[in-house]
């Protein structure tokens, strides 16, 4: 672990530490193989659901093209769900890239191993519980009205 640069540049200290730790910690082969399997399964399921929703949406648009739009709310809900699934698909694909890179199961923020139980439930996660909680608290503090 080279800290000489970090000691000269205090603003880089934490970043240098995280980068060094990230590359020293490797996900175990078992976690990676199980994670890849879970990710591929989740990828297939998400793609199938996206295809189903898009086909459903196409049917709705064709049926209502000539009429006033009484089902606008339902279409908006379907579009929002499609966007959510597309974001999930992007997260899954990012996690699959991490598997190929050899860093799957390692927190992108702190460089520590992500709990295998968390990976089993959320195979596409890239943050450990602590970092995810910190991030949510930080985002929550920025979004509150009145700057509280």
C-alpha positions as CSV (number, residue, x, y, z in Angstrom):
1,X,0.0,0.0,0.0
2,X,1.7,3.2,-1.1
3,X,0.8,6.1,1.1
4,X,3.6,8.6,0.2
5,X,1.4,10.4,-2.3
6,X,-1.5,10.4,0.1
7,X,0.6,12.0,2.8
8,X,1.7,14.8,0.4
9,X,-1.8,15.4,-0.9
10,X,-4.4,15.2,1.9
11,X,-7.3,15.6,-0.5
12,X,-6.2,12.4,-2.3
13,X,-5.6,10.4,0.9
14,X,-9.0,8.7,1.2
15,X,-9.2,8.1,-2.6
16,X,-5.7,6.6,-2.7
17,X,-6.6,4.4,0.3
18,X,-9.8,3.2,-1.3
19,X,-8.2,2.5,-4.7
20,X,-5.4,0.5,-3.1
21,X,-7.8,-1.5,-0.9
22,X,-10.1,-2.2,-3.8
23,X,-7.4,-3.9,-5.8
24,X,-6.1,-5.9,-2.9
25,X,-9.4,-7.3,-2.0
26,X,-10.8,-10.0,-4.4
27,X,-14.2,-11.5,-4.4
28,X,-14.1,-15.2,-3.8
29,X,-14.7,-17.5,-6.8
30,X,-17.8,-19.1,-5.2
31,X,-19.5,-15.7,-4.6
32,X,-18.6,-14.6,-8.1
33,X,-19.9,-17.7,-9.8
34,X,-23.1,-17.7,-7.8
35,X,-23.5,-13.9,-8.4
36,X,-23.0,-14.4,-12.1
37,X,-25.6,-17.1,-12.2
38,X,-28.1,-14.9,-10.3
39,X,-27.3,-11.9,-12.5
40,X,-27.9,-13.9,-15.7
41,X,-31.2,-15.2,-14.4
42,X,-32.3,-11.7,-13.3
43,X,-31.2,-10.3,-16.6
44,X,-33.3,-12.8,-18.5
45,X,-36.3,-12.2,-16.3
46,X,-36.0,-8.4,-16.6
47,X,-35.6,-8.5,-20.3
48,X,-38.7,-10.7,-20.6
49,X,-40.7,-8.4,-18.4
50,X,-39.5,-5.4,-20.4
51,X,-40.6,-7.0,-23.7
52,X,-44.0,-7.9,-22.2
53,X,-44.6,-4.3,-21.0
54,X,-43.4,-2.8,-24.3
55,X,-45.7,-5.1,-26.3
56,X,-48.6,-4.2,-24.0
57,X,-47.8,-0.5,-24.4
58,X,-47.7,-0.8,-28.2
59,X,-51.1,-2.5,-28.1
60,X,-52.5,0.3,-26.0
61,X,-51.1,3.0,-28.2
62,X,-52.5,1.4,-31.4
63,X,-56.0,0.9,-29.8
64,X,-56.2,4.5,-28.6
65,X,-54.6,6.3,-31.5
66,X,-57.9,7.6,-32.9
67,X,-59.7,8.3,-29.6
68,X,-59.4,10.8,-26.8
69,X,-57.0,9.4,-24.2
70,X,-58.9,8.0,-21.2
71,X,-56.1,5.6,-20.4
72,X,-53.3,8.1,-20.2
73,X,-52.7,7.4,-16.5
74,X,-52.2,3.6,-17.1
75,X,-49.8,4.3,-20.0
76,X,-47.8,6.7,-17.8
77,X,-47.6,4.0,-15.1
78,X,-46.4,1.5,-17.7
79,X,-43.8,3.9,-19.1
80,X,-42.5,4.6,-15.5
81,X,-42.2,0.8,-14.9
82,X,-40.4,0.4,-18.2
83,X,-37.9,3.1,-17.2
84,X,-37.4,1.5,-13.8
85,X,-36.7,-1.9,-15.4
86,X,-34.3,-0.3,-18.0
87,X,-32.4,1.2,-15.0
88,X,-32.4,-2.2,-13.3
89,X,-31.1,-3.8,-16.5
90,X,-28.3,-1.3,-16.7
91,X,-27.3,-2.1,-13.1
92,X,-27.3,-5.8,-13.9
93,X,-25.2,-5.3,-16.9
94,X,-22.8,-3.2,-14.9
95,X,-22.5,-6.0,-12.3
96,X,-21.8,-8.5,-15.1
97,X,-19.0,-6.3,-16.3
98,X,-17.6,-6.3,-12.7
99,X,-17.8,-10.1,-12.8
100,X,-15.7,-10.2,-15.9
101,X,-13.3,-7.6,-14.5
102,X,-12.9,-9.7,-11.3
103,X,-14.2,-7.1,-8.9
104,X,-17.7,-8.4,-8.4
105,X,-18.8,-8.3,-4.7
106,X,-16.5,-5.5,-3.8
107,X,-18.0,-2.1,-2.8
108,X,-17.3,0.6,-5.4
109,X,-17.2,3.2,-2.7
110,X,-15.1,1.8,0.2
111,X,-13.4,-1.2,-1.4
112,X,-14.6,-3.7,1.2
113,X,-16.3,-7.0,0.4
114,X,-20.1,-6.8,0.1
115,X,-21.9,-9.3,2.4
116,X,-22.7,-12.4,0.4
117,X,-26.2,-12.4,1.9
118,X,-26.8,-8.9,0.4
119,X,-25.4,-10.1,-3.0
120,X,-27.8,-13.1,-2.9
121,X,-30.8,-10.8,-2.4
122,X,-29.5,-8.0,-4.7
123,X,-27.0,-9.5,-7.1
124,X,-26.7,-6.3,-9.0
125,X,-25.7,-4.1,-6.0
126,X,-22.3,-2.4,-6.2
127,X,-22.4,-0.9,-2.7
128,X,-22.1,-2.5,0.8
129,X,-24.9,-1.8,3.3
130,X,-22.9,0.9,5.1
131,X,-22.1,2.9,2.0
132,X,-25.6,2.6,0.6
133,X,-27.0,3.9,3.9
134,X,-24.5,6.8,3.9
135,X,-25.4,7.6,0.3
136,X,-29.2,7.6,1.0
137,X,-28.7,9.8,4.1
138,X,-26.6,12.3,2.1
139,X,-29.1,12.3,-0.8
140,X,-32.0,12.6,1.7
141,X,-30.3,15.6,3.4
142,X,-29.9,17.4,0.0
143,X,-33.5,16.9,-1.1
144,X,-35.2,18.2,2.0
145,X,-37.0,21.5,1.5
146,X,-35.5,24.4,3.3
147,X,-32.0,22.9,3.3
148,X,-32.6,20.9,6.5
